[in-house]
């Protein structure tokens, strides 16, 4: 059994607990988690734990396994005051969480886990999740339908959307003095004004999606010829101009002007700009034509021993006022209806970086795991080698 399926996780990012980074490790972890499931002989009936049947009586404990610092502490205290003793443990990647559930075989002790959407089909197929009873979530209608029924869980049979976000780039407008709006612009600026002063993420899907999007190719393409073309172009035209691979420029790189042009998550960009002493020199771009749309989700773990408390917790977090507090704390949008307006009214700074306009959301692409992923991972390895990173 593989306890630490970390082969595809960049060593330079392992173990960081910055919330803007730790909630993002989705695609890199995908193959590793799949490998972990396969290595353990996972199958639909492999889950060995027996969950307690919910009976409407909230238990006195609740064990949550989630991303680090991914809930407002005041919300957690307020929920605990309703009865259940709350234990929240954190993981740094989806793979870490999945490996622990696989190893426990339904006896992890956790009641709630928070996987990124694209992992849910594999987790459900391998018996790591309990099917949800929506009748126990009276606040479920508070969710925006735009974030329900995604491809990885069409009926939300296993998951309730928690937070979501996207990917773009930020640039120093005192260095790059023209307006950038697209991934094609990003690649052009990286070769010109920002040559030798550019960073990209470490996630293979995100890296190759730059070229795919700029060239009108579906970022989820399984076409090996297109993936090869992307690899050759990025090795030749982007790698020589890179200064580094940086998955959370919001932690210090933006504030310290480490790079002039950085691919980054929208919430992470907000954190970095907020921390900068010269915030006005930074411009964040939701690039055209598309970018990733990721969604993290509450799920009930296989073998949950406190199912009523789990439902109570999820329902508590679906209350609008709790959702607003979550957004103010984490800087990532929740999936509650009209949460942008409510969070802005509550004093959210730079709401435009947390809540992209609907016209932007409508053109985003949710990343998926498919047969092209190994080639994408290998392409990014080649880019890193060519960049001397």
C-alpha positions as CSV (number, residue, x, y, z in Angstrom):
1,X,0.0,0.0,0.0
2,X,1.3,3.4,-0.9
3,X,1.2,5.6,2.2
4,X,2.8,8.7,0.6
5,X,1.9,8.9,-3.1
6,X,3.9,12.1,-3.6
7,X,5.8,11.4,-6.8
8,X,4.0,14.1,-8.7
9,X,4.0,16.7,-6.0
10,X,6.7,19.3,-6.5
11,X,9.2,18.9,-3.7
12,X,9.5,22.7,-3.4
13,X,5.9,23.0,-2.4
14,X,5.4,20.0,-0.1
15,X,4.5,20.8,3.4
16,X,3.5,24.4,3.0
17,X,0.5,25.4,5.0
18,X,-0.4,28.7,3.5
19,X,-4.1,28.5,2.9
20,X,-3.9,30.0,-0.5
21,X,-1.6,27.2,-1.6
22,X,-2.7,24.3,0.4
23,X,-6.2,24.4,-0.9
24,X,-4.7,24.1,-4.4
25,X,-2.9,21.0,-5.4
26,X,-5.6,19.5,-7.4
27,X,-4.4,18.2,-10.7
28,X,-0.9,17.3,-9.5
29,X,-2.4,15.2,-6.8
30,X,-4.8,13.5,-9.2
31,X,-2.6,10.8,-10.7
32,X,-0.9,10.2,-7.4
33,X,-4.2,9.6,-5.6
34,X,-5.4,7.4,-8.4
35,X,-2.2,5.4,-8.1
36,X,-2.8,5.2,-4.3
37,X,-6.3,3.8,-4.9
38,X,-5.0,1.3,-7.5
39,X,-2.1,0.2,-5.3
40,X,-4.5,-0.5,-2.5
41,X,-6.8,-2.5,-4.8
42,X,-9.5,0.0,-4.4
43,X,-12.9,-0.9,-5.8
44,X,-16.5,0.1,-5.3
45,X,-16.9,-2.3,-2.4
46,X,-13.5,-1.9,-0.9
47,X,-14.7,0.5,1.9
48,X,-14.7,-1.7,5.0
49,X,-16.1,0.7,7.6
50,X,-19.7,0.8,8.7
51,X,-21.2,4.3,9.1
52,X,-23.6,5.0,11.9
53,X,-27.1,5.5,10.5
54,X,-28.3,9.1,10.9
55,X,-31.3,9.3,13.2
56,X,-31.7,13.1,13.6
57,X,-29.9,13.1,17.0
58,X,-26.8,15.2,16.7
59,X,-23.8,13.4,18.2
60,X,-21.5,14.9,20.8
61,X,-18.4,14.9,18.5
62,X,-17.5,15.8,14.9
63,X,-14.2,15.1,13.2
64,X,-13.4,17.2,10.1
65,X,-10.4,16.6,7.8
66,X,-9.9,19.7,5.6
67,X,-7.4,22.1,4.1
68,X,-5.3,24.1,6.6
69,X,-7.0,27.3,7.9
70,X,-9.9,26.8,5.5
71,X,-12.7,27.9,7.9
72,X,-13.4,31.0,9.9
73,X,-12.4,30.2,13.5
74,X,-15.4,32.2,14.8
75,X,-17.7,30.0,12.8
76,X,-16.1,26.9,14.2
77,X,-16.5,28.1,17.7
78,X,-20.1,29.1,17.1
79,X,-20.9,25.6,15.7
80,X,-19.2,23.9,18.6
81,X,-21.3,26.0,21.0
82,X,-24.4,24.1,19.5
83,X,-23.2,20.9,21.0
84,X,-20.7,18.7,19.2
85,X,-17.0,18.8,20.3
86,X,-15.2,19.7,17.1
87,X,-11.9,18.3,16.0
88,X,-10.4,19.8,12.8
89,X,-7.3,18.2,11.2
90,X,-5.6,19.5,8.1
91,X,-4.0,18.1,5.0
92,X,-1.7,19.7,2.5
93,X,-3.0,18.0,-0.6
94,X,-5.9,15.9,-1.9
95,X,-3.6,12.9,-2.2
96,X,-2.7,13.1,1.5
97,X,-6.3,13.0,2.5
98,X,-7.2,10.2,0.0
99,X,-4.2,8.1,1.1
100,X,-5.3,8.3,4.7
101,X,-8.9,7.3,3.8
102,X,-7.7,4.4,1.7
103,X,-5.3,3.2,4.5
104,X,-8.1,3.4,7.1
105,X,-10.5,1.4,4.8
106,X,-13.6,3.2,6.2
107,X,-12.3,3.6,9.7
108,X,-10.4,6.9,9.5
109,X,-12.4,8.4,12.3
110,X,-13.2,11.4,10.1
111,X,-16.8,12.4,9.4
112,X,-16.2,15.2,6.9
113,X,-13.6,15.6,4.2
114,X,-13.2,18.4,1.7
115,X,-11.9,17.1,-1.7
116,X,-11.6,19.1,-4.9
117,X,-14.3,18.2,-7.3
118,X,-12.4,16.3,-9.9
119,X,-11.4,13.7,-7.2
120,X,-14.9,12.9,-6.2
121,X,-15.7,10.3,-8.9
122,X,-12.7,8.2,-8.0
123,X,-13.4,8.6,-4.3
124,X,-17.0,7.5,-4.7
125,X,-16.1,4.6,-7.0
126,X,-13.5,3.4,-4.5
127,X,-15.9,3.5,-1.5
128,X,-14.4,6.4,0.3
129,X,-17.6,8.5,0.6
130,X,-21.1,8.1,2.0
131,X,-24.0,9.0,-0.2
132,X,-25.7,12.2,0.9
133,X,-29.3,12.6,2.1
134,X,-30.2,16.1,0.9
135,X,-33.3,16.1,3.1
136,X,-31.0,16.6,6.0
137,X,-29.7,19.9,4.6
138,X,-32.4,22.4,4.9
139,X,-30.1,25.2,3.7
140,X,-29.2,23.3,0.5
141,X,-31.4,25.7,-1.5
142,X,-29.1,28.5,-0.5
143,X,-26.6,27.2,-2.9
144,X,-26.2,28.8,-6.3
145,X,-27.3,26.3,-9.0
146,X,-24.3,27.4,-11.0
147,X,-22.1,25.3,-8.7
148,X,-24.4,22.3,-8.5
149,X,-24.6,19.3,-10.8
150,X,-21.0,19.5,-12.0
151,X,-19.7,16.8,-14.3
152,X,-17.9,15.1,-11.5
153,X,-21.1,14.7,-9.4
154,X,-24.1,15.5,-11.6
155,X,-26.7,15.0,-8.9
156,X,-24.5,16.1,-5.9
157,X,-25.0,12.6,-4.7
158,X,-21.7,12.8,-2.8
159,X,-20.8,16.4,-2.4
160,X,-21.9,19.9,-1.4
161,X,-19.9,22.7,-2.9
162,X,-17.9,24.8,-0.4
163,X,-15.6,27.2,-2.1
164,X,-14.4,27.8,-5.6
165,X,-11.9,29.8,-7.6
166,X,-10.0,30.3,-10.8
167,X,-6.6,30.9,-12.2
168,X,-5.1,33.9,-14.0
169,X,-2.0,36.1,-13.8
170,X,-0.8,39.3,-12.1
171,X,1.7,41.7,-13.6
172,X,3.7,44.7,-12.5
173,X,2.3,47.5,-14.6
174,X,5.4,49.6,-14.1
175,X,7.3,47.0,-16.0
176,X,4.7,45.8,-18.4
177,X,3.1,49.1,-19.4
178,X,0.6,47.8,-21.9
179,X,-2.7,46.2,-21.1
180,X,-2.7,42.4,-20.9
181,X,-5.9,40.5,-21.2
182,X,-5.3,37.0,-22.6
183,X,-3.0,34.0,-22.2
184,X,-1.5,35.0,-25.6
185,X,-0.6,38.3,-24.0
186,X,0.9,36.4,-21.1
187,X,3.2,34.4,-23.4
188,X,4.1,37.5,-25.3
189,X,5.0,39.6,-22.3
190,X,7.0,36.7,-20.8
191,X,9.2,36.8,-23.9
192,X,9.4,40.6,-24.0
193,X,9.1,43.0,-21.0
194,X,9.0,40.3,-18.4
195,X,11.6,38.0,-19.9
196,X,13.7,36.5,-17.1
197,X,11.2,37.9,-14.6
198,X,8.2,35.6,-15.0
199,X,6.9,32.7,-12.8
200,X,4.3,30.0,-13.5
201,X,2.5,27.6,-11.3
202,X,3.8,24.1,-10.7
203,X,0.5,22.3,-11.6
204,X,0.8,20.6,-15.0
205,X,-2.8,21.2,-16.0
206,X,-2.4,24.9,-15.2
207,X,0.9,25.2,-17.0
208,X,-0.1,23.5,-20.2
209,X,-3.5,25.3,-20.2
210,X,-1.6,28.5,-20.9
211,X,-0.6,27.3,-24.3
212,X,-3.8,25.4,-25.0
213,X,-6.0,28.4,-24.2
214,X,-3.8,30.8,-26.2
215,X,-4.0,28.5,-29.2
216,X,-7.7,27.6,-29.1
217,X,-7.2,24.1,-27.8
218,X,-9.4,22.6,-25.0
219,X,-7.3,22.6,-21.9
220,X,-8.7,19.1,-21.1
221,X,-7.6,17.8,-24.5
222,X,-6.5,14.1,-24.7
223,X,-5.1,14.6,-28.2
224,X,-1.5,13.5,-27.8
225,X,-0.4,15.5,-30.9
226,X,-1.7,18.7,-29.3
227,X,0.0,17.9,-26.0
228,X,3.2,17.3,-27.8
229,X,2.8,20.6,-29.7
230,X,2.2,22.4,-26.4
231,X,5.3,20.8,-24.9
232,X,7.6,21.8,-27.7
233,X,6.3,25.3,-27.8
234,X,6.5,25.9,-24.1
235,X,10.0,24.4,-23.9
236,X,11.2,26.5,-26.8
237,X,9.3,29.8,-26.3
238,X,8.5,30.1,-22.6
239,X,11.0,28.1,-20.6
240,X,14.0,30.3,-21.5
241,X,12.2,33.3,-20.2
242,X,11.2,31.9,-16.8
243,X,12.7,33.0,-13.5
244,X,10.9,30.4,-11.5
245,X,7.9,28.1,-10.7
246,X,5.9,29.6,-7.9
247,X,2.6,28.2,-6.6
248,X,1.8,30.9,-4.1
249,X,3.1,34.3,-5.1
250,X,0.6,35.8,-2.7
251,X,2.6,34.7,0.3
252,X,5.6,37.0,-0.5
253,X,6.5,37.2,-4.2
254,X,4.0,39.9,-5.0
255,X,4.7,42.0,-1.9
256,X,8.5,41.7,-2.6
257,X,8.2,42.2,-6.4
258,X,10.1,38.9,-6.9
259,X,8.7,38.6,-10.4
260,X,7.1,41.1,-12.8
261,X,4.6,38.6,-14.3
262,X,3.1,35.7,-12.3
263,X,0.5,33.0,-13.0
264,X,-1.6,32.6,-9.9
265,X,-4.9,31.8,-8.3
266,X,-7.3,34.7,-7.9
267,X,-7.5,34.5,-4.1
268,X,-3.8,34.2,-3.8
269,X,-3.3,37.3,-5.9
270,X,-5.6,39.2,-3.6
271,X,-3.6,38.2,-0.6
272,X,-0.4,39.3,-2.3
273,X,-1.7,42.6,-3.5
274,X,-3.1,43.3,0.0
275,X,0.3,42.6,1.4
276,X,2.1,44.9,-1.1
277,X,3.2,48.4,0.0
278,X,2.5,49.4,-3.6
279,X,-0.7,47.7,-4.5
280,X,-1.6,50.0,-7.3
281,X,1.3,48.7,-9.5
282,X,-0.2,45.2,-9.6
283,X,-2.9,44.3,-12.2
284,X,-4.7,41.0,-12.0
285,X,-6.1,39.4,-15.2
286,X,-8.8,36.9,-15.7
287,X,-7.3,35.9,-19.0
288,X,-9.3,35.0,-22.1
289,X,-10.4,32.8,-23.6
290,X,-10.6,30.4,-20.6
291,X,-9.0,29.3,-17.3
292,X,-9.5,26.7,-14.6
293,X,-12.6,26.6,-12.5
294,X,-12.1,24.5,-9.4
295,X,-14.5,23.7,-6.6
296,X,-13.8,22.2,-3.2
297,X,-16.6,20.3,-1.6
298,X,-17.9,19.0,1.7
299,X,-18.3,15.2,1.7
300,X,-19.2,12.7,4.4
301,X,-16.4,10.1,4.7
302,X,-17.1,6.4,4.5
303,X,-17.7,5.0,7.9
304,X,-18.5,8.3,9.5
305,X,-19.4,7.8,13.2
306,X,-21.1,11.2,13.7
307,X,-23.3,11.6,10.6
308,X,-26.0,13.8,12.2
309,X,-23.3,16.1,13.5
310,X,-21.7,16.1,10.0
311,X,-25.0,17.1,8.4
312,X,-25.5,19.7,11.1
313,X,-22.1,21.2,10.4
314,X,-22.5,21.4,6.6
315,X,-26.0,22.9,7.0
316,X,-24.6,25.4,9.5
317,X,-22.0,26.5,7.0
318,X,-24.6,26.9,4.3
319,X,-26.3,29.6,6.3
320,X,-25.8,32.9,4.5
321,X,-24.2,34.8,7.4
322,X,-21.8,32.0,8.1
323,X,-20.9,31.9,4.4
324,X,-20.1,35.6,4.4
325,X,-17.8,35.2,7.3
326,X,-16.1,32.3,5.5
327,X,-15.4,34.5,2.4
328,X,-14.1,37.4,4.5
329,X,-11.7,35.0,6.2
330,X,-10.5,32.8,3.4
331,X,-10.8,35.2,0.5
332,X,-12.3,32.5,-1.7
333,X,-16.0,32.6,-2.8
334,X,-18.4,30.2,-1.3
335,X,-21.1,28.7,-3.5
336,X,-24.0,30.5,-1.8
337,X,-26.4,32.6,-3.9
338,X,-25.5,36.3,-4.2
339,X,-22.6,35.8,-1.8
340,X,-20.5,38.4,-3.7
341,X,-23.0,41.2,-2.9
342,X,-23.3,40.1,0.7
343,X,-19.6,39.8,1.3
344,X,-19.0,43.2,-0.3
345,X,-21.6,44.8,2.0
346,X,-19.8,43.2,4.9
347,X,-16.6,44.9,4.0
348,X,-14.7,42.5,1.7
349,X,-11.8,44.3,0.2
350,X,-11.0,43.8,-3.5
351,X,-14.2,41.8,-4.2
352,X,-13.4,41.8,-7.9
353,X,-10.4,39.5,-7.1
354,X,-12.6,37.1,-5.1
355,X,-15.7,37.1,-7.2
356,X,-15.0,37.2,-11.0
357,X,-17.8,38.6,-13.1
358,X,-20.4,36.1,-14.4
359,X,-19.2,36.7,-17.9
360,X,-15.8,35.5,-16.7
361,X,-17.2,32.5,-14.8
362,X,-19.2,31.5,-17.8
363,X,-16.1,31.0,-19.9
364,X,-14.0,29.0,-17.4
365,X,-13.2,25.4,-17.8
366,X,-13.3,22.8,-15.0
367,X,-10.1,20.7,-15.1
368,X,-10.7,16.9,-15.4
369,X,-8.6,13.8,-15.1
370,X,-8.2,12.0,-18.4
371,X,-5.9,9.9,-20.6
372,X,-3.8,13.0,-21.5
373,X,-2.6,13.7,-18.0
374,X,0.6,11.7,-17.9
375,X,1.8,13.4,-21.1
376,X,1.0,16.8,-19.5
377,X,3.0,15.9,-16.4
378,X,5.9,14.9,-18.6
379,X,5.6,18.1,-20.6
380,X,5.9,20.2,-17.5
381,X,8.9,18.1,-16.4
382,X,10.5,19.0,-19.8
383,X,9.7,22.7,-19.3
384,X,11.2,22.7,-15.9
385,X,14.3,21.1,-17.2
386,X,14.6,23.6,-20.0
387,X,14.1,26.4,-17.6
388,X,16.9,25.0,-15.4
389,X,14.5,24.7,-12.5
